[in-house]
Amino acid sequence: MSSIRQTRQADKQKSFHDVNQSTPLITENTTGFFRIRRRTIGQFQCCLCVIILIILIMTLIITVSYSLRDNSTFNETRTLMMAHQLLRSNWRNSTPVNYPSLSKQEWEEAIQAGERAIMARNLADKSAQLFNPHHITPLSRHRTAVKTSPHVRIIAMSGIGQLGATQHIEKIRKDNNLHSAIGAYFNGKWSPHDNCDNSFFTYCNSISNKYRMYNGSCNHPQNRGAAFSEYSRLLPPDYADGIEEPRVAISGKPLPSAREISLRIHNPSPSVNPSFTVMLAVFGQFIDHDMTATAISQGINGSSLACCSKENVKNKLNHPECYPVVVGPGDPVYDITGSTCMEFVRSAPASQCKIGPRQQLNQVTSFIDGSTIYGTEESLALSLRSNKSGQLRMYTSPDGRSLLPPSTDPYDGCNSAIENKRGRYCFITGDARANENLHLTSMHLLWARQHNLIAKKLQLFNPKWSDERLYQESRRIVGAQLQHITYNEFLPIILGDDEMINRKLMPLTDDSYRNNQTNDSKIIDTAISNNFASAAFRFAHSLLPSLMKMTDNERGSEDYIELHKMLFNPYSLYNEGGIESAIKSATSNFIQKTSTHVTSQLTRHLFQDPLHEDDDENSHHHHLITSNITSDNNLKSEIKTNNQSHVTLPCGLDLVSLNIQRGRDHGLPGYTVWREYCGLSRPRSFDQLVEIIYADNLNQIQQVYDHVDDIDLYTGALAEIKTQSDGIVGPTFTCLIADQFQRLQMGDRYWYELSNQPYPFTPDQLVQLRKSSLAKLICDCSDNIVHIQPQIMRSVDSTINPITLCEDINGPDFTAWKEKK
């Protein structure tokens, strides 16, 4: 090694010596020398500038990268881009699923089969019996209550095509002893709403995302929970044919009629729960409408299909989407008119990007975001704005009170010609169901006023904010308050404190942030579960009493009104003191205990029309009714003495029958399967239900159902013995409801408590949001209420929940939103 170094050193010295000998230090051409020198210096300077520029660019890139890495918006967008696999069946399961694929020939045949299915549906629609949209009946009101968007027909047609393709491919594979193709990617491209190419990622990466999208998009990696997306499944559907036919009994025979089950098991049996007020059910319905709106199949141009017309029954002409409830002889209500079935149209099929069984559509966002207030479509949201100071558009009554905007459409399914002549109309809000009952309409009015109150305060603190900024910030705060009240006041009553604590559902305190870490291998499905929308969250129907104590401010008296007479009857809100009367009714009446027993107001008189519409006193029952209630016997006599062809059917619908039928339509597995899913014991015989279901219910269930596995989820879960120390529902519904709200909290990247959401609330703002309560909102947004119980969904208690002056109920201080200069 030393000899090598010596050789290299000698070579260097020789080279240096040679250079000195051949290149004189001073040449005779000095001008050329300086020219070369200047050129060399210039080249050096250029190189130096390039190096400095490169260093600056690298520094800038590193700085931006570091900034973006710590920016929650970038992180969330990155998560959206990377999350590819959606775990539809069970959000706890992170195991990748390997789906089959279609051959080229299968793909071509699937397209052809789908096109044939769409053609067949179009032919059926052309010959279908339809309802007159201008004829107001209990059914037309029900269709209003489950109003379906015009967009749905296009989506449903794509779903029909995919179901036709599924039927064909599954038959081919079965005939050839091949594995099922369920889950295989398939896109018939029958609908412009199909999003099978993940174009969502590019779109969501290019928009501002401080505020939620109205339709719930750009929240979840694959738009789960966005409006017009499918419900999720915790368990595979149980269809009779494995693909789309409604569930049948284990024996293969039809299940017992939903109407028979309603009459025998869900018969009324009043049992008051004095611990809680009707406001619990009212707020529950408001939240339910914020999260669910099942789309119903339609005829041409959005028309309503008729399934029980005389021609249909006589000639057995059933539209493929008809699934009427069978009414047996001797029915205490329908036997009067000779009806043999109750109208029921199946839910519209969702469009999918795969071969698979029928799924259903949710028309609203699954997130608790105030979509009932603002709407889920931008066009509706814009129409509800005043475009001034961030305010929602309102109607000012002659005496100066702020009411919701009126709906002047005489055929909106709610308006009464007599009331319209008096200048009183039903209302427009972000949700078409707002007029469904007086209490619900009042809740809509309170929250619209709350938005405007917040916008007014924000403008006071930030006078330079634009209309858009004031509106969006107010909307964001309202959404946060809605989430807080739901999890702080509503859910603990439904689930109980133990379940809330075990699942970490309770809101945090002070200025603490919640940090939900979502990784790519475990994406939380934020869509509403089919079981939740079709059964579990419908438990609240059993909470409602038959009679509501009301204060008639015009007459200065208290009286009782039948529940069904409050449906599609919001006109008392035009009266002075109207909203106070509705609020006092909701906060002073007790709920019923959760059970199978449901008031006859909902099982016999749902959306019932009055017998006579020729006098103002009976029109929509805007006065309180305390006597002269027509008995069933008088009803039979009156109908028989009238011309049958001109009599409006006086009886209403049966909500319980519709609930049970909807679960079967959606292919919900039976009750026992859900118990097993929830980690509870699965009964294999009726004898094993003795310690699970109340004795009086079990006796009736055994008489109606042939097999324990035939029991419908809705009926079985409501019949359960409550085992937990608190909460008001049984163990199965506790499991399913808690599961849904846990996923909504953990998977919503705009959840109000998150620190890693886009533009999180400041610690000071979080402190104020956690002071929100429904009682304070009512105090601030009603007209004349000056005292109320602080825990509004709980009954008055002189020790722990006394009537309190509004000024003594704590609430948010919006100075926390004052922008610092």
Order of alpha helices (4+ residues) and beta strands (2+ residues): alpha-alpha-alpha-alpha-alpha-alpha-alpha-beta-alpha-beta-alpha-alpha-beta-beta-beta-alpha-alpha-beta-beta-beta-alpha-beta-alpha-alpha-alpha-alpha-alpha-beta-beta-alpha-beta-alpha-alpha-alpha-alpha-alpha-alpha-alpha-alpha-alpha-beta-beta
